[in-house]
Amino acid sequence: MDTPWLDDREQQVWRRFAAVLELLPGVLDSELVRHDSLTHFDYFTLAMLSEAPDRTLRMGTLAGLTNASLARLSNVVTRLASRGLVERKPSADDRRATDVALTEAGWAKVVEAAPGHVRTVRSSVFDLLDPDHLDQLSSICERLLDGLDPQHRLVGHGRTH
């Protein structure tokens, strides 16, 4: 089977895209770690809980909302729980399942971290794009997500589920 090598234009686009994939997480982590002692994934986990009814979600639901495996999420929840930001408890609906609840300290941490995080997201992404670019980026992300997650199990698709 022949390898469908990237042509020069595809190679240039791929390298730019790969650079964004490498640089953006570090930018997001840097601001949050420096100011709030949170990684971006820590913050994202807390933020998803902060938006949930009763600030509580089942582990599997939270994994889907954060685009994480249960193993990765479990490690993060353990770390956040050790800091008093979340707590695990048996699900009220299904004793075999585990819920994760945002504590008052966790809520305070989200409130504290959100302004700086939003400023970083805005300055690193949105301020660099005009409205047409934003529409194009949204369309490109949707197309990529359709290919990477055709069952729409993870969050980020234009359609809600």
Secondary structure, 3 states (H helix, E strand, C coil): CCCCCCCHHHHHHHHHHHHHHHHHHHHHHHHHHHHHCCCHHHHHHHHHHHCCHHHEEEHHHHHHHCCCCHHHHHHHHHHHHHCCCEEEEECCCCCCCEEEEECHHHHHHHHHHHHHHHHHHHHHCHHHCCHHHHHHHHHHHHHHHHHHCCCCCCCCCCCCC
